[in-house]
Amino acid sequence: MRVPEPVAEVRRAVREALPAALPDATNGPFAASTRTNSPFAVIVACSGGADSLALAAAAVHVAPGPVLGVVVDHGLQDGSDEHAARTAAQLRAVGTRADVVAVEVGTAGGPEAAARTARYAALRSISQQQGDAPVLLGHTLDDQAETVLLGLGRGSGARSLAGMAAWDPPWCRPLLRVRRATTRAACAAAGLAVWDDPHNADPRYTRVRLRHEVLPLLEDVLAGGVAPALARTAAQLADDDAALTALADGRRHELVDDDGALNAAALAADPPAIRRRVLRAWLHDAGVAELSDAHLRAVDALVAAWRGQGAPPLPGGLEVVRARGRLRVAAAGAGTAPHAPPPIC
């Protein structure tokens, strides 16, 4: 029996994505994985929407072993537990084992961000329990386009404009070249009942307005092709960012001492794109979290525009101080003696 084209397209996308997520597979990219502490080849996060349902059905056909479907119940809507149970039943019908995981959603960053944080934490924990099995997510080309547009509107740098990565352990996104309309058609062809999350039509959410107002207007004004063009932009920037990051990683290993201090005097001669990537990675390694662009540029000024200025404050009660041509991360106020001017190097 001939497989409907939308179903075949989704399966091809998953088949092409799996080798990166399962590099330890033996006897070819689709043979059984060498992981021995999990019976599952992959995990599929499924909300019951068209994208994740189509993804789960495709994974059953092309994954090198059994598939675990996971439905996260955020508890944010009436009857969410019943919906989660129905989605799990549908996943079992297509051939996965399916578990429902209830999470508690906090408030940090707003409802979207808080739900995402809780969901990803639960999925990461399950991945670790299953021997670091890759977690397949149903983000499509349309989601990628929305992500790039959000980044453009917020003045983000290349790393953010590169969008979502196809493989960012443990996350695997096979559908970044597949349109949302294709996943819906694949579900219809397979007889899968799609659930449309009412939050995806709520104009209180920025991404919803981008999807239903901004992108259609851009498509009209620019005569179509905007979503694929934005996705191509993300792919091109991802390649550029990967190359610059690799160069910066090599440079960082050259400039960081055994005690963690960074040679700022030597780093000053590097191009800004390399220099700031070195600083970002070095600060992350030193335990600085939630680093903003303003924080990064203040630290960069200690390297590229050094005039004996004071230590810029960082999140978590930390600061960066410069002494004898080297940078160190210290607790705020601990880097230099009170009222003593910093040494000029």
Phi, psi and omega per residue, in radians:
M1 nan 2.294 -3.100
R2 -1.235 2.310 3.134
V3 -1.367 2.275 3.102
P4 -0.984 2.503 -3.041
E5 -1.000 -0.754 3.110
P6 -1.051 -0.696 3.095
V7 -1.118 -0.767 -3.140
A8 -1.103 -0.675 -3.132
E9 -1.124 -0.740 3.124
V10 -1.158 -0.705 3.113
R11 -1.108 -0.720 3.116
R12 -1.057 -0.737 -3.122
A13 -1.085 -0.741 3.126
V14 -1.182 -0.742 3.141
R15 -1.039 -0.698 -3.124
E16 -1.279 -0.464 -3.088
A17 -1.468 -0.497 -2.985
L18 -1.130 -0.628 -3.129
P19 -0.989 -0.624 3.108
A20 -1.180 -0.622 -3.111
A21 -1.435 -0.345 -3.121
L22 -2.207 1.094 -3.089
P23 -1.210 -0.274 -3.115
D24 -1.612 0.149 3.117
A25 -1.123 2.554 -3.125
T26 -1.919 2.740 3.111
N27 1.011 0.748 3.108
G28 1.793 2.855 -2.998
P29 -1.174 -0.300 -3.086
F30 -2.000 0.297 3.024
A31 -1.423 3.015 -3.077
A32 -1.097 2.481 3.122
S33 -1.216 2.700 3.121
T34 -1.451 -0.048 3.053
R35 -1.099 2.301 -3.087
T36 -1.909 -0.140 -3.072
N37 -1.773 0.317 3.048
S38 -2.576 2.365 3.072
P39 -1.388 -0.119 -3.030
F40 -1.826 2.399 3.076
A41 -1.296 -0.788 -3.123
V42 -2.496 2.827 3.018
I43 -1.984 2.418 3.073
V44 -2.053 2.128 3.038
A45 -1.425 2.194 -3.030
C46 -2.314 2.170 3.103
S47 -1.620 -0.268 -3.007
G48 1.740 -0.102 3.071
G49 -1.368 2.989 -3.046
A50 -1.069 -0.717 -3.052
D51 -1.108 -0.890 -3.073
S52 -1.321 -0.523 3.075
L53 -1.170 -0.797 3.101
A54 -1.080 -0.676 3.123
L55 -1.102 -0.796 -3.127
A56 -1.086 -0.768 -3.134
A57 -1.106 -0.676 3.125
A58 -1.200 -0.705 -3.113
A59 -1.068 -0.630 3.111
V60 -1.032 -0.612 -3.078
H61 -1.427 -0.500 -2.995
V62 -2.064 -0.231 -3.133
A63 -1.194 2.660 -3.082
P64 -1.360 0.051 3.138
G65 -2.932 -2.981 -3.110
P66 -1.014 2.633 -3.108
V67 -1.981 2.359 3.052
L68 -1.827 2.069 3.035
G69 -1.623 2.377 -3.141
V70 -2.176 2.180 3.089
V71 -1.895 2.075 3.130
V72 -1.625 2.131 3.100
D73 -1.713 1.874 -3.114
H74 -1.383 -0.271 3.130
G75 1.189 0.429 -3.062
L76 -1.679 -0.168 -3.122
Q77 -2.267 2.599 3.075
D78 -1.043 2.344 3.122
G79 1.335 0.275 -3.119
S80 -1.105 -0.554 3.130
D81 -1.194 -0.649 3.118
E82 -1.194 -0.701 3.094
H83 -1.099 -0.749 3.142
A84 -1.065 -0.714 3.129
A85 -1.126 -0.699 3.102
R86 -1.133 -0.706 3.123
T87 -1.126 -0.740 3.113
A88 -1.070 -0.693 3.115
A89 -1.114 -0.679 3.123
Q90 -1.190 -0.643 3.073
L91 -1.095 -0.735 3.118
R92 -1.120 -0.588 -3.135
A93 -1.162 -0.511 3.123
V94 -1.548 -0.096 3.005
G95 2.031 0.144 3.084
T96 -1.715 2.814 2.796
R97 -1.434 2.551 -3.051
A98 -2.337 2.292 3.073
D99 -2.107 2.535 3.022
V100 -1.853 2.267 3.138
V101 -2.116 2.092 3.088
A102 -1.554 2.387 -3.140
V103 -2.203 2.751 3.026
E104 -1.748 2.171 -3.102
V105 -1.690 2.216 3.115
G106 -1.447 -2.676 -3.096
T107 -2.185 -0.188 -3.037
A108 -1.089 2.239 3.074
G109 1.431 0.049 -3.105
G110 1.668 2.961 -3.015
P111 -1.111 -0.714 -3.142
E112 -1.092 -0.894 -3.098
A113 -1.132 -0.697 -3.120
A114 -1.152 -0.724 3.107
A115 -1.131 -0.725 3.125
R116 -1.103 -0.738 3.135
T117 -1.065 -0.802 -3.140
A118 -1.133 -0.723 -3.118
R119 -1.129 -0.832 -3.095
Y120 -1.174 -0.615 3.099
A121 -1.107 -0.742 3.130
A122 -1.140 -0.763 -3.129
L123 -1.167 -0.675 3.099
R124 -1.104 -0.715 3.129
S125 -1.084 -0.742 3.126
I126 -1.132 -0.715 3.094
S127 -1.008 -0.781 3.140
Q128 -1.129 -0.673 3.107
Q129 -1.135 -0.459 -3.117
Q130 -1.800 0.618 3.041
G131 1.183 0.631 -3.130
D132 1.069 0.663 3.065
A133 -1.102 2.442 3.113
P134 -1.127 2.519 3.109
V135 -1.846 2.040 -3.139
L136 -1.501 2.256 -3.137
L137 -2.032 2.563 -2.989
G138 -1.607 0.519 3.119
H139 -1.206 2.342 -3.077
T140 -1.870 3.125 3.063
L141 -0.998 -0.664 -3.138
D142 -1.144 -0.693 3.069
D143 -1.099 -0.697 3.128
Q144 -1.098 -0.763 3.131
A145 -1.059 -0.732 3.123
E146 -1.121 -0.677 3.135
T147 -1.112 -0.765 3.126
V148 -1.124 -0.740 -3.133
L149 -1.119 -0.699 3.060
L150 -1.056 -0.770 3.132
G151 -1.094 -0.730 3.106
L152 -1.060 -0.766 -3.118
G153 -1.174 -0.426 -3.115
R154 -1.716 0.063 3.115
G155 1.219 0.593 -3.095
S156 -1.319 2.828 3.118
G157 -1.517 -3.044 -3.040
A158 -1.046 -0.637 -3.102
R159 -1.089 -0.720 3.116
S160 -1.293 -0.689 -3.133
L161 -1.209 -0.314 3.061
A162 -1.194 -0.167 3.041
G163 1.273 -2.712 -3.110
M164 -1.483 2.409 3.141
A165 -1.433 2.515 3.087
A166 -1.139 -0.592 3.112
W167 -2.401 1.956 3.132
D168 -2.461 1.482 -2.945
P169 -0.739 2.285 0.081
P170 -1.618 0.211 -2.997
W171 -1.531 2.267 3.085
C172 -2.177 2.198 -3.088
R173 -2.079 1.519 -3.059
P174 -1.251 -0.310 -2.932
L175 -1.779 0.328 -3.070
L176 -1.207 -0.193 3.042
R177 -1.910 0.170 -3.093
V178 -1.907 2.346 -3.141
R179 -1.352 2.667 3.119
R180 -1.045 -0.635 3.128
A181 -1.106 -0.539 3.140
T182 -1.214 -0.731 3.140
T183 -1.137 -0.657 3.110
R184 -1.152 -0.701 3.099
A185 -1.153 -0.635 3.114
A186 -1.121 -0.708 3.107
C187 -1.147 -0.720 3.125
A188 -1.097 -0.721 3.142
A189 -1.162 -0.547 -3.120
A190 -1.582 -0.025 3.134
G191 1.281 0.504 -3.132
L192 -1.629 2.329 -3.134
A193 -1.458 1.981 -3.065
V194 -1.531 2.399 3.044
W195 -1.776 2.233 3.100
D196 -1.757 1.890 -3.130
D197 -1.088 2.138 3.139
P198 -1.059 -0.421 3.091
H199 -1.111 -0.450 -3.130
N200 -1.309 -0.042 3.069
A201 -2.112 0.172 -3.078
D202 -1.560 1.969 -3.065
P203 -1.202 -0.055 3.048
R204 -1.205 -0.339 -3.110
Y205 -1.662 2.304 -3.077
T206 -1.012 -0.785 -3.097
R207 -1.091 -0.590 3.122
V208 -1.141 -0.735 3.119
R209 -1.183 -0.631 3.039
L210 -1.034 -0.775 -3.058
R211 -1.179 -0.743 -2.982
H212 -1.756 -0.262 -3.109
E213 -2.094 -0.954 -2.997
V214 -1.267 -0.911 -3.098
L215 -1.105 -0.754 3.060
P216 -1.032 -0.648 3.110
L217 -1.159 -0.754 3.102
L218 -1.088 -0.714 3.103
E219 -1.040 -0.685 -3.135
D220 -1.232 -0.829 -3.072
V221 -1.186 -0.670 -3.063
L222 -1.714 0.199 3.047
A223 1.097 0.660 3.003
G224 1.518 2.953 3.074
G225 1.379 0.211 -3.063
V226 -1.218 -0.818 -3.109
A227 -1.054 -0.841 3.074
P228 -1.069 -0.627 3.136
A229 -1.143 -0.720 3.102
L230 -1.139 -0.682 3.103
A231 -1.142 -0.675 3.081
R232 -1.124 -0.688 3.082
T233 -1.022 -0.761 3.112
A234 -1.053 -0.769 -3.120
A235 -1.121 -0.722 3.136
Q236 -1.151 -0.751 3.125
L237 -1.182 -0.583 3.094
A238 -1.086 -0.723 3.100
D239 -1.103 -0.786 -3.139
D240 -1.107 -0.778 -3.110
D241 -1.125 -0.671 3.123
A242 -1.087 -0.719 3.141
A243 -1.162 -0.786 3.139
L244 -1.150 -0.668 3.128
T245 -1.139 -0.682 3.104
A246 -1.104 -0.740 3.093
L247 -1.110 -0.739 -3.135
A248 -1.147 -0.658 3.118
D249 -1.097 -0.741 3.092
G250 -1.092 -0.730 3.138
R251 -1.151 -0.692 -3.139
R252 -1.081 -0.735 3.133
H253 -1.110 -0.494 3.099
E254 -1.318 -0.516 -2.938
L255 -1.806 -0.210 -3.123
V256 -1.637 2.202 3.126
D257 -1.280 2.976 3.114
D258 -1.080 -0.475 -3.138
D259 -1.595 0.139 3.064
G260 1.606 -0.049 3.111
A261 -1.318 2.558 -3.095
L262 -1.889 2.289 -3.134
N263 -1.309 1.613 -3.086
A264 -1.254 -0.617 -3.122
A265 -1.071 -0.698 3.124
A266 -1.310 -0.622 -3.113
L267 -1.188 -0.427 -3.056
A268 -1.020 -0.483 -3.094
A269 -1.409 -0.172 -3.085
D270 -1.370 2.672 3.077
P271 -1.061 2.618 -3.108
P272 -0.948 -0.665 -3.105
A273 -1.105 -0.632 3.093
I274 -1.347 -0.814 -3.058
R275 -0.992 -0.821 -3.074
R276 -1.262 -0.522 3.045
R277 -1.196 -0.683 3.062
V278 -1.041 -0.824 -3.104
L279 -1.126 -0.747 -3.125
R280 -1.056 -0.828 -3.127
A281 -1.149 -0.702 3.133
W282 -1.115 -0.757 3.119
L283 -1.136 -0.696 3.092
H284 -1.060 -0.788 3.130
D285 -1.089 -0.495 -3.122
A286 -1.483 0.028 3.059
G287 1.644 0.255 3.110
V288 -1.497 2.061 -3.108
A289 -1.883 2.821 3.077
E290 0.955 0.842 -3.116
L291 -1.360 2.159 3.117
S292 -1.629 2.965 3.085
D293 -1.105 -0.655 3.119
A294 -1.109 -0.728 3.083
H295 -1.051 -0.826 -3.078
L296 -1.094 -0.723 -3.129
R297 -1.205 -0.571 3.075
A298 -1.141 -0.709 3.082
V299 -1.203 -0.680 3.117
D300 -1.053 -0.572 3.114
A301 -1.127 -0.485 3.066
L302 -1.169 -0.342 -3.136
V303 -1.706 -0.959 -2.975
A304 -1.593 -0.347 -3.114
A305 -2.342 0.867 -3.058
W306 -1.266 2.113 3.108
R307 -2.340 0.408 -3.112
G308 1.389 0.329 -3.085
Q309 -1.208 2.863 -3.119
G310 -1.265 3.038 -3.086
A311 -1.338 2.224 3.099
P312 -1.294 2.371 3.119
P313 -1.284 2.579 -3.128
L314 -2.234 2.863 3.094
P315 -1.027 2.688 3.085
G316 1.396 0.311 3.135
G317 1.217 0.522 -3.135
L318 -1.968 2.905 3.044
E319 -2.640 2.827 3.069
V320 -1.920 2.245 3.109
V321 -2.075 2.598 3.096
R322 -1.979 2.274 3.090
A323 -2.593 2.291 3.126
R324 0.927 0.691 3.046
G325 1.371 0.174 -3.124
R326 -2.226 2.596 3.108
L327 -1.773 2.517 3.041
R328 -2.424 2.593 3.014
V329 -1.659 2.282 -3.106
A330 -2.455 2.879 2.994
A331 -1.113 2.504 -3.094
A332 -0.962 2.247 3.136
G333 1.534 -0.147 -3.088
A334 -1.692 -0.126 -3.021
G335 -1.349 -0.566 -3.128
T336 -2.400 2.780 3.113
A337 -1.197 2.581 -3.129
P338 -1.017 2.375 3.084
H339 1.166 0.040 3.126
A340 -1.571 2.249 3.136
P341 -1.185 2.500 3.106
P342 -1.152 2.544 3.115
P343 -1.127 2.494 3.113
I344 -1.700 2.147 -3.109
C345 -2.168 nan nan
